[in-house]
Amino acid sequence: MDFNKLLQRIKLILTSPKTEWIAIEAEQTSVKELYLGYILILAAVSPIAGFIKMSVFGIKVPFMGTYRLGFGAGISNMVLNYLFILAGIYLMALIIDMLAPSFGGTKDRLQALKVVTYAYTAAWVAGIFQILPWIGMLLLLAGSLYSIYLLYLGLPVTMKCPAEKSLGYTAVSMLIVIIISFAISAVVGGITGAHMGSGIQHTGMSNQGSFDKNSLGGKLENWNKKLEQAGKEMAQAQKSGDSESQQKAARKLMATAMGSNGTIETLAPDRIKAFLPEKLAGRTRSQTSAERGGAMGFQISTAKASYPDSNGHSLKVEITDMGLAKGVMALAGWAGVEQERATANGFEKTYKQGSRMVHEQWNNTSHSGSYTIIVGNRFSVEVSGEATDITALKNMAQNINLSGLEALKDEGISQEKE
């Protein structure tokens, strides 16, 4: 294997194609030499780069995280892709050879293989760029387009077709390439899918694709698996006829559906009520209430208070321990849900503030609104009523002992055994 010769050919076909095609046409070679000395090497670039991108680096999915194809499926896809590329090159050469007389050319199977082989150089070399995000696809497209141009230049030299017919010859040939490519993709995808869970699984390599464990996609995958398992346990408990097992399974199913691994006993009414401030914006607290309720292991504790002024206007504070909804709020936080909407009289928006989610709503006509902040993915604190602006409501919320609430985020949690 003469790598210097290979690199020189790559350089010249890419930089000086018109003169290099003349050298290629006159070059004495064979099908075996073309495959061993050029095709087998360059055709491997794209499948290998594809494997690295899909199974090592992964693909970033908006809002979901990074998705990686399992190594087993990745290797299957890489090998099959490579084999089909090798076969496709020869098939393409046969088609170009067959089409030659239709475009005033001369049939010559070896010359047809030459023109396909060296025209594909640009696309093969550009295949390595698919590892790069965004710009990599543009470079890959540029390489493919340049390969078409190389084929356009090479057909008149190698297949002896008139220059004015080269464009039509190229167009028909590329149409066939596209059809072949779709067929290869379908076959590779079908075969790779058929191998899922089969022999290659015994190598210890995962065939199933997955998102990063700590991404939203990974969290949702894990949640889905746990929910499926909890559903099976519920079905088994129902078959058993044992009421205690059924209640336990129902509680676990509820907890899992809410994104938690167990139950949460929310704060007692008196404890959550203690977080309602005595004074708010110079007003004295009145009409307080606190309660706790729930079923099937799903509890909610709420404490409310109003702060009236001398004109009969009132501010309200509501603090809620959402219990099992802690898991749902955590997933919402992972999703990074943010939105902003202008209304006819004001606005409404949701955003992240550090590790906390915030929701604001304001009406310019009534000069009233609400400011809600979630702390510890568990406690919702809302201040609402009339004020000068939303900032005033926000400042009132900051005067509540938010850090004290957040410190209790893990209190009362009872984990289920896996």
C-alpha positions as CSV (number, residue, x, y, z in Angstrom):
1,M,0.0,0.0,0.0
2,D,1.6,3.3,-1.1
3,F,-0.1,5.9,1.1
4,N,2.0,8.7,-0.5
5,K,0.5,7.8,-3.9
6,L,-3.0,7.7,-2.4
7,L,-2.6,11.1,-0.7
8,Q,-1.1,12.6,-3.9
9,R,-4.1,11.3,-5.9
10,I,-6.6,12.8,-3.4
11,K,-4.8,16.1,-3.6
12,L,-4.6,16.3,-7.3
13,I,-8.2,15.1,-8.1
14,L,-9.5,17.7,-5.6
15,T,-7.3,20.6,-6.7
16,S,-6.5,19.9,-10.4
17,P,-9.3,17.7,-11.6
18,K,-9.1,18.5,-15.3
19,T,-5.5,17.5,-15.7
20,E,-5.8,14.6,-13.2
21,W,-8.6,13.0,-15.2
22,I,-6.3,12.8,-18.2
23,A,-3.7,11.0,-16.1
24,I,-6.4,8.7,-14.6
25,E,-7.8,7.7,-18.0
26,A,-4.3,6.6,-19.2
27,E,-3.4,4.9,-16.0
28,Q,-3.0,1.1,-16.1
29,T,-4.8,-0.6,-13.2
30,S,-7.4,-3.3,-12.3
31,V,-10.6,-3.6,-10.3
32,K,-8.6,-5.3,-7.5
33,E,-6.0,-2.5,-7.3
34,L,-8.7,0.2,-7.3
35,Y,-10.4,-1.5,-4.4
36,L,-7.4,-2.4,-2.3
37,G,-5.4,0.8,-3.0
38,Y,-8.2,3.4,-2.9
39,I,-11.8,2.4,-2.4
40,L,-11.5,0.2,0.7
41,I,-9.6,3.1,2.5
42,L,-11.6,6.2,1.6
43,A,-15.0,4.5,1.6
44,A,-14.4,3.7,5.3
45,V,-14.2,7.3,6.3
46,S,-17.9,8.2,6.3
47,P,-19.1,5.0,8.1
48,I,-16.4,5.4,10.8
49,A,-17.2,9.1,11.3
50,G,-20.9,8.2,11.4
51,F,-20.3,5.7,14.1
52,I,-18.3,8.2,16.2
53,K,-21.0,10.8,15.8
54,M,-23.9,8.5,16.6
55,S,-22.5,6.2,19.3
56,V,-19.6,8.2,20.8
57,F,-20.5,11.9,20.6
58,G,-24.2,11.5,20.1
59,I,-26.7,13.9,18.6
60,K,-28.0,16.9,20.6
61,V,-31.8,16.9,20.5
62,P,-33.3,20.3,21.4
63,F,-34.7,20.3,24.9
64,M,-34.1,16.6,25.3
65,G,-30.3,16.3,25.6
66,T,-27.8,14.1,23.8
67,Y,-29.0,10.9,22.0
68,R,-26.5,8.1,21.4
69,L,-27.1,5.0,19.4
70,G,-26.0,1.9,21.3
71,F,-22.5,0.5,20.4
72,G,-24.0,-2.7,19.1
73,A,-26.4,-1.0,16.7
74,G,-23.7,1.6,15.9
75,I,-21.2,-1.1,14.8
76,S,-23.8,-3.0,12.9
77,N,-24.8,0.2,11.1
78,M,-21.2,1.1,10.4
79,V,-20.2,-2.3,9.0
80,L,-23.4,-2.7,6.8
81,N,-23.0,0.8,5.6
82,Y,-19.4,0.2,4.6
83,L,-20.3,-3.1,2.8
84,F,-23.1,-1.5,0.9
85,I,-20.9,1.4,-0.1
86,L,-18.4,-1.0,-1.6
87,A,-21.1,-2.8,-3.5
88,G,-22.8,0.4,-4.5
89,I,-19.6,1.8,-6.1
90,Y,-19.3,-1.2,-8.4
91,L,-23.1,-1.1,-9.2
92,M,-22.8,2.5,-10.0
93,A,-19.9,1.7,-12.3
94,L,-22.0,-0.9,-14.1
95,I,-24.8,1.6,-14.6
96,I,-22.4,4.3,-16.0
97,D,-20.9,1.7,-18.3
98,M,-24.4,0.7,-19.5
99,L,-25.5,4.3,-20.1
100,A,-22.4,5.3,-22.0
101,P,-23.7,4.6,-25.6
102,S,-26.9,6.6,-24.8
103,F,-24.7,9.7,-24.3
104,G,-22.3,9.1,-27.2
105,G,-19.7,7.4,-25.0
106,T,-17.7,4.2,-25.2
107,K,-18.5,1.2,-22.9
108,D,-15.5,0.3,-20.7
109,R,-16.2,-1.2,-17.3
110,L,-12.8,-0.4,-15.8
111,Q,-12.9,3.2,-16.9
112,A,-16.4,3.4,-15.5
113,L,-15.1,2.1,-12.1
114,K,-12.3,4.7,-12.3
115,V,-14.6,7.6,-12.9
116,V,-17.0,6.6,-10.1
117,T,-14.1,5.9,-7.7
118,Y,-12.2,9.1,-8.1
119,A,-15.3,11.3,-8.4
120,Y,-16.5,10.0,-5.0
121,T,-13.2,11.2,-3.5
122,A,-14.6,14.6,-2.4
123,A,-17.7,13.1,-0.8
124,W,-15.6,10.5,1.0
125,V,-13.1,13.0,2.4
126,A,-15.9,15.3,3.4
127,G,-17.5,12.4,5.3
128,I,-15.2,13.0,8.2
129,F,-16.8,16.4,8.8
130,Q,-20.1,14.9,9.8
131,I,-18.7,14.6,13.3
132,L,-18.8,18.4,13.6
133,P,-22.2,19.9,14.6
134,W,-24.1,22.1,12.2
135,I,-21.2,23.2,10.0
136,G,-20.2,19.6,9.5
137,M,-23.4,18.9,7.5
138,L,-22.7,21.9,5.3
139,L,-19.2,20.6,4.6
140,L,-20.6,17.2,3.9
141,L,-23.0,18.7,1.4
142,A,-20.2,20.7,-0.2
143,G,-18.2,17.5,-0.6
144,S,-21.1,15.8,-2.3
145,L,-21.7,18.6,-4.7
146,Y,-18.1,18.7,-5.6
147,S,-18.2,15.0,-6.3
148,I,-21.0,15.6,-8.8
149,Y,-18.8,18.3,-10.4
150,L,-15.9,15.8,-10.6
151,L,-18.1,13.2,-12.2
152,Y,-19.2,15.9,-14.8
153,L,-15.5,16.6,-15.6
154,G,-14.5,13.0,-15.7
155,L,-17.1,11.4,-17.9
156,P,-16.0,13.0,-21.2
157,V,-12.4,11.9,-20.5
158,T,-12.9,8.3,-19.2
159,M,-16.1,7.3,-21.0
160,K,-15.3,9.3,-24.2
161,C,-18.7,11.0,-24.3
162,P,-19.1,14.4,-26.1
163,A,-18.5,17.3,-23.6
164,E,-21.9,18.8,-24.4
165,K,-23.6,15.5,-23.3
166,S,-21.7,15.2,-20.1
167,L,-24.3,17.3,-18.1
168,G,-27.1,15.0,-19.1
169,Y,-25.0,11.9,-18.5
170,T,-24.1,13.2,-15.0
171,A,-27.8,14.1,-14.2
172,V,-29.1,10.7,-15.1
173,S,-26.2,9.0,-13.3
174,M,-26.8,11.0,-10.1
175,L,-30.6,10.3,-10.3
176,I,-29.7,6.6,-10.2
177,V,-27.2,7.3,-7.3
178,I,-30.0,8.9,-5.3
179,I,-32.3,5.9,-5.9
180,I,-29.5,3.5,-4.9
181,S,-28.7,5.6,-1.8
182,F,-32.3,5.4,-0.6
183,A,-32.4,1.7,-1.2
184,I,-29.2,1.2,0.7
185,S,-30.5,3.4,3.6
186,A,-33.7,1.3,3.8
187,V,-31.8,-2.0,3.7
188,V,-29.2,-0.9,6.3
189,G,-31.9,0.5,8.6
190,G,-34.0,-2.7,8.2
191,I,-31.1,-5.1,8.8
192,T,-29.8,-3.0,11.7
193,G,-33.3,-3.0,13.3
194,A,-33.5,-6.8,12.7
195,H,-30.3,-7.2,14.6
196,M,-31.6,-5.4,17.6
197,G,-31.7,-7.8,20.5
198,S,-30.2,-10.6,18.5
199,G,-26.7,-12.2,18.3
200,I,-24.7,-9.0,18.8
201,Q,-26.5,-8.3,22.1
202,H,-24.5,-11.2,23.6
203,T,-21.3,-9.2,23.2
204,G,-22.4,-7.0,26.1
205,M,-22.8,-4.0,23.9
206,S,-26.1,-2.2,24.1
207,N,-28.1,-2.1,20.9
208,Q,-30.7,0.3,22.1
209,G,-30.1,4.0,21.6
210,S,-30.4,6.3,24.5
211,F,-30.1,9.9,25.8
212,D,-27.4,11.0,28.3
213,K,-28.4,9.8,31.7
214,N,-28.5,13.4,33.2
215,S,-30.3,15.0,30.2
216,L,-34.1,15.6,30.0
217,G,-34.3,12.8,27.5
218,G,-32.5,10.5,29.9
219,K,-34.7,11.4,32.7
220,L,-37.8,10.8,30.7
221,E,-36.5,7.4,29.5
222,N,-35.8,6.4,33.1
223,W,-39.2,7.7,34.2
224,N,-40.9,5.6,31.4
225,K,-39.0,2.4,32.5
226,K,-40.0,2.9,36.1
227,L,-43.6,3.7,35.2
228,E,-43.8,0.5,33.1
229,Q,-42.4,-1.6,36.0
230,A,-44.8,0.0,38.4
231,G,-47.7,-0.8,36.1
232,K,-46.6,-4.4,35.9
233,E,-46.4,-4.6,39.8
234,M,-49.9,-3.0,40.0
235,A,-51.3,-5.7,37.6
236,Q,-49.6,-8.5,39.7
237,A,-51.1,-7.0,42.9
238,Q,-54.6,-6.9,41.4
239,K,-54.2,-10.6,40.4
240,S,-53.1,-11.5,43.9
241,G,-56.4,-10.2,45.4
242,D,-54.4,-8.9,48.4
243,S,-55.8,-5.5,49.4
244,E,-52.6,-4.4,51.2
245,S,-50.4,-5.3,48.2
246,Q,-52.8,-3.5,45.9
247,Q,-52.7,-0.3,48.0
248,K,-48.9,-0.4,48.1
249,A,-48.7,-0.9,44.4
250,A,-51.2,1.9,43.7
251,R,-49.2,4.2,45.9
252,K,-46.0,3.3,44.0
253,L,-47.7,3.8,40.7
254,M,-48.9,7.2,41.7
255,A,-45.5,8.2,43.0
256,T,-43.8,6.9,39.8
257,A,-46.3,8.7,37.6
258,M,-45.4,11.9,39.5
259,G,-41.7,11.4,38.9
260,S,-40.8,10.3,42.4
261,N,-39.3,7.1,43.8
262,G,-41.4,6.7,46.9
263,T,-43.9,8.8,48.9
264,I,-43.6,12.3,50.4
265,E,-45.3,13.3,53.6
266,T,-45.9,17.0,53.2
267,L,-45.3,19.5,55.9
268,A,-47.9,19.6,58.7
269,P,-50.3,22.6,58.5
270,D,-48.8,24.5,61.4
271,R,-45.3,24.1,60.0
272,I,-46.1,25.5,56.6
273,K,-48.3,28.2,58.1
274,A,-45.2,29.4,60.0
275,F,-43.7,30.6,56.8
276,L,-46.4,33.2,56.2
277,P,-44.9,36.5,57.2
278,E,-46.5,38.6,60.0
279,K,-46.1,41.8,57.9
280,L,-46.1,42.3,54.1
281,A,-45.4,45.7,52.5
282,G,-46.4,47.3,55.8
283,R,-49.6,45.4,56.1
284,T,-50.6,43.1,58.9
285,R,-51.5,39.4,58.2
286,S,-55.1,38.4,58.5
287,Q,-57.5,35.6,57.5
288,T,-54.9,32.8,57.7
289,S,-55.6,29.2,56.9
290,A,-53.6,25.9,56.5
291,E,-54.6,22.4,55.6
292,R,-53.2,19.1,54.4
293,G,-55.0,16.4,52.4
294,G,-54.5,13.7,49.9
295,A,-54.9,10.1,49.0
296,M,-52.9,7.1,47.7
297,G,-49.7,8.6,49.1
298,F,-50.2,11.9,47.3
299,Q,-50.5,14.7,49.8
300,I,-50.6,18.5,49.4
301,S,-50.2,21.1,52.2
302,T,-51.3,24.6,51.7
303,A,-51.1,27.8,53.9
304,K,-52.8,31.1,52.9
305,A,-53.0,34.6,54.3
306,S,-54.3,38.0,53.2
307,Y,-52.8,41.4,53.9
308,P,-55.5,44.1,53.5
309,D,-54.9,47.9,53.5
310,S,-57.1,50.7,54.8
311,N,-58.8,51.1,51.4
312,G,-60.0,47.5,51.3
313,H,-57.4,46.3,48.8
314,S,-55.7,43.1,49.7
315,L,-52.5,41.2,49.0
316,K,-52.5,37.4,49.2
317,V,-49.7,34.9,49.9
318,E,-50.2,31.2,49.3
319,I,-47.5,28.6,50.1
320,T,-48.0,25.0,48.8
321,D,-46.0,21.9,49.6
322,M,-46.7,19.9,46.4
323,G,-45.3,16.7,47.7
324,L,-45.0,14.1,45.0
325,A,-45.3,16.8,42.3
326,K,-41.7,17.4,43.3
327,G,-40.7,14.9,40.6
328,V,-42.8,16.6,38.0
329,M,-41.3,20.0,38.8
330,A,-37.8,18.5,38.6
331,L,-38.5,17.3,35.1
332,A,-40.0,20.7,34.2
333,G,-36.8,22.3,35.4
334,W,-34.7,19.9,33.3
335,A,-36.8,20.8,30.3
336,G,-35.8,24.5,30.8
337,V,-39.4,25.5,30.0
338,E,-39.4,29.3,29.3
339,Q,-42.1,31.3,27.7
340,E,-43.2,34.9,27.4
341,R,-46.6,36.1,26.1
342,A,-47.9,39.7,25.8
343,T,-51.6,40.1,26.5
344,A,-53.8,43.0,25.5
345,N,-53.3,44.6,29.0
346,G,-50.1,43.2,30.2
347,F,-47.9,40.1,30.1
348,E,-47.3,36.6,31.3
349,K,-43.9,34.7,31.4
350,T,-42.2,31.7,32.9
351,Y,-38.5,31.4,33.3
352,K,-35.7,29.8,35.3
353,Q,-33.9,31.9,38.0
354,G,-30.9,29.8,39.0
355,S,-32.4,26.5,40.1
356,R,-35.8,27.9,40.7
357,M,-38.8,28.3,38.3
358,V,-40.6,31.6,38.2
359,H,-44.0,32.6,36.8
360,E,-45.1,36.2,36.4
361,Q,-48.5,37.6,35.4
362,W,-49.4,41.3,35.3
363,N,-52.4,43.4,34.2
364,N,-51.6,47.0,33.5
365,T,-55.3,48.1,33.6
366,S,-56.0,46.8,37.1
367,H,-52.4,47.3,38.3
368,S,-52.5,43.8,39.7
369,G,-50.8,40.4,39.1
370,S,-49.1,37.5,40.6
371,Y,-45.5,36.4,41.2
372,T,-44.9,32.7,41.8
373,I,-41.6,31.0,42.6
374,I,-40.9,27.3,43.0
375,V,-38.2,26.4,45.6
376,G,-36.6,23.0,46.0
377,N,-38.8,21.7,43.1
378,R,-41.4,21.2,45.9
379,F,-42.7,24.4,47.4
380,S,-44.7,27.0,45.5
381,V,-44.8,30.5,46.9
382,E,-47.2,32.9,45.3
383,V,-47.8,36.6,46.1
384,S,-50.7,38.2,44.3
385,G,-52.8,41.4,44.3
386,E,-52.6,45.1,43.5
387,A,-49.2,46.7,43.4
388,T,-47.2,49.4,41.7
389,D,-45.7,46.8,39.3
390,I,-44.5,43.2,39.1
391,T,-41.2,44.1,40.8
392,A,-43.1,45.1,43.9
393,L,-44.7,41.7,44.1
394,K,-41.3,40.0,43.4
395,N,-39.7,42.0,46.3
396,M,-42.5,40.9,48.6
397,A,-41.9,37.3,47.7
398,Q,-38.2,37.7,48.5
399,N,-39.1,38.8,52.0
400,I,-40.5,35.4,52.7
401,N,-38.1,32.8,54.1
402,L,-37.5,31.0,50.8
403,S,-34.2,29.5,51.8
404,G,-35.8,28.1,55.0
405,L,-38.5,26.4,52.8
406,E,-35.9,25.1,50.4
407,A,-33.9,23.5,53.2
408,L,-37.0,21.3,53.9
409,K,-37.2,19.9,50.3
410,D,-36.1,16.4,51.3
411,E,-38.2,16.2,54.5
412,G,-40.8,13.4,54.8
413,I,-39.5,11.5,51.7
414,S,-39.8,7.8,52.0
415,Q,-37.9,5.9,49.2
416,E,-39.2,2.7,47.7
417,K,-36.8,-0.1,47.4
418,E,-35.8,-0.8,43.7
